[in-house]
Amino acid sequence: MRPGGRTARVRAAVLEAGGDILAEQGFHGLDLADVARRAEVGKTTVYRRWGTVDGLVADLLTDMAEQSLPRTDTGSLEEDLLANARLVCRTLTDPRQGPLFKAVIAAATGDARTAAALHRFYAVRVAQWAPCVQEAVERGELPEGTDAAETVRAVSAPLYYRLLTTDAPLDDAAARQAAAAAIAAARAGAFVRTPL
């Protein structure tokens, strides 16, 4: 596929249309014929390339992982993980991204292909941020053996929980609390890998 070629333009238009419909109507409102119409591409093209709604959602998540912002690197564990928490809050409160993530998470609970794509998306995001924790271990700020990926997940977990189970705001105070809690737990050794 040539960057900027017709195939890339079609993919971009279809993924944008699919994401918009997901954000507006949820997973159950997503229909490939509607996506094709909104993207102004042939229905046959959409069915041939993505096959199913699940295939489209999986590709949308792949694209979101590819387009995600790189991690902040301040040289400070506190500032790096706070930047991560703020990014999560911004994403989840975005008028388009917040509903889109809710729809994808809901879909992933009942569809293995969507779940696998969601797992890949988060694996990419966690891997991008894990080096800030590894560097903190190397600087002696966290115990040896601290699991960097689990520490990063601990930053986002309370923010997603808040999104999905409460109407509490996802604001800067929530971001600060999530980052501080993850750091306190990491410093206490909660994420140190134990030998099997």
C-alpha positions in Angstrom: 0.0 0.0 0.0 1.4 3.4 -1.0 1.3 6.0 1.7 -1.2 8.6 0.6 -2.4 6.3 -2.2 -6.0 5.4 -3.0 -6.0 2.4 -0.6 -4.7 4.5 2.2 -7.4 7.2 1.5 -10.2 4.6 1.4 -9.0 3.0 4.7 -8.8 6.4 6.4 -12.3 7.4 5.2 -13.8 4.1 6.3 -12.1 4.1 9.7 -13.2 7.7 10.3 -16.8 6.9 9.4 -16.8 3.7 11.4 -15.3 5.6 14.4 -17.9 8.3 14.1 -20.8 5.8 14.0 -19.4 3.9 17.0 -19.1 7.1 19.0 -22.6 8.2 18.0 -24.6 5.0 18.1 -22.4 2.4 19.9 -21.3 -1.0 18.6 -24.8 -2.3 17.8 -25.5 0.8 15.6 -22.4 0.0 13.4 -23.4 -1.3 10.0 -20.9 -1.8 7.1 -23.4 -0.4 4.5 -23.8 2.7 6.6 -20.1 3.0 7.0 -19.6 2.8 3.2 -22.3 5.4 2.6 -20.8 7.8 5.1 -17.2 7.2 3.9 -18.4 7.7 0.3 -16.8 4.4 -0.9 -18.3 1.4 -2.5 -20.1 -1.1 -0.3 -18.3 -3.9 -2.0 -14.9 -2.4 -1.1 -15.9 -2.2 2.5 -17.2 -5.8 2.6 -14.2 -7.1 0.7 -11.6 -5.3 2.9 -13.1 -5.7 6.4 -15.7 -8.5 5.9 -17.5 -7.9 9.2 -18.2 -5.1 11.8 -15.7 -6.9 14.1 -13.0 -6.8 11.4 -13.6 -3.1 11.0 -13.4 -2.4 14.7 -10.2 -4.5 14.9 -8.6 -2.4 12.2 -9.9 0.8 13.8 -8.1 -0.2 17.0 -4.9 -1.0 15.1 -5.1 2.4 13.5 -5.7 4.1 16.8 -2.6 2.4 18.3 -0.5 3.4 15.3 -1.7 7.1 15.6 -1.4 7.3 19.3 0.8 10.0 20.8 4.3 9.0 21.9 5.0 9.0 25.6 6.1 12.0 27.5 9.7 11.7 28.7 10.4 14.3 31.5 13.0 12.2 33.3 10.8 12.2 36.4 8.6 9.2 37.2 6.0 11.4 38.8 5.8 13.8 35.9 5.8 11.0 33.3 3.0 9.0 34.9 1.0 12.2 35.6 1.4 12.9 31.8 0.1 9.4 31.1 -2.9 9.9 33.4 -3.7 13.3 31.9 -3.6 11.8 28.4 -5.9 9.0 29.4 -8.3 11.6 31.0 -8.2 13.8 27.8 -8.9 10.7 25.6 -11.8 9.4 27.7 -13.4 12.9 28.0 -13.0 13.7 24.3 -16.5 14.0 22.8 -15.6 11.5 20.1 -13.0 9.3 21.7 -14.8 8.7 25.1 -18.0 7.2 23.5 -15.9 5.3 21.0 -13.9 3.6 23.8 -17.0 2.8 25.7 -18.5 1.2 22.6 -15.4 -0.8 21.8 -15.0 -2.0 25.4 -18.6 -3.1 25.5 -18.2 -4.9 22.2 -15.0 -6.6 23.4 -16.9 -8.3 26.2 -18.9 -10.4 23.8 -16.6 -10.7 20.7 -13.2 -12.4 20.8 -11.9 -10.6 17.7 -12.7 -7.2 19.1 -11.3 -8.3 22.5 -8.0 -9.4 20.8 -7.8 -6.1 18.9 -8.4 -4.1 22.2 -5.7 -6.2 23.9 -3.3 -5.4 21.1 -4.2 -1.7 21.3 -3.4 -1.5 25.0 -0.3 -3.7 24.7 1.1 -1.0 22.3 0.1 1.8 24.6 1.5 0.2 27.7 4.8 -0.7 25.9 5.2 2.9 24.9 5.0 4.1 28.5 6.8 1.3 30.3 10.3 2.7 29.7 9.6 5.6 32.1 9.1 3.0 34.9 12.1 0.9 33.8 14.2 4.1 33.9 12.9 4.9 37.4 14.0 1.4 38.5 17.4 2.0 37.0 17.7 5.3 38.9 16.8 3.5 42.2 13.4 5.2 42.5 11.5 1.9 42.5 12.4 -1.5 43.7 14.3 -3.9 41.5 12.0 -6.3 39.7 9.1 -3.7 39.4 6.9 -4.8 36.6 6.8 -1.7 34.4 3.7 -2.7 32.4 1.7 -3.4 35.6 2.7 0.0 37.0 1.5 1.7 33.8 -1.7 -0.2 33.9 -2.3 0.8 37.5 -2.3 4.5 36.4 -5.1 4.0 33.8 -7.2 1.4 35.7 -8.9 3.7 38.1 -9.6 6.2 35.3 -11.3 3.6 33.2 -13.2 2.3 36.2 -14.4 5.9 36.9 -15.5 6.2 33.2 -17.4 3.0 33.2 -19.0 2.8 36.6 -19.5 6.4 37.9 -20.3 9.9 36.8 -17.4 11.3 38.7 -15.3 13.7 36.6 -12.2 12.6 34.8 -10.3 15.8 35.6 -6.8 16.8 36.7 -7.5 15.8 40.3 -8.5 12.3 39.1 -5.3 12.2 37.0 -3.1 13.3 39.9 -4.7 10.8 42.2 -4.3 7.9 39.8 -0.7 8.6 39.1 0.1 9.1 42.8 -1.6 5.9 43.8 0.3 3.9 41.2 3.6 5.4 42.2 2.9 4.8 45.9 2.0 1.1 45.2 5.1 0.7 43.0 7.4 2.2 45.7 5.8 -0.2 48.3 6.7 -3.1 46.0 3.2 -4.0 44.9 4.3 -4.5 41.3 7.5 -6.4 42.0 7.5 -9.6 39.9 7.7 -12.7 42.1 9.5 -15.8 40.8 7.3 -18.7 39.8 
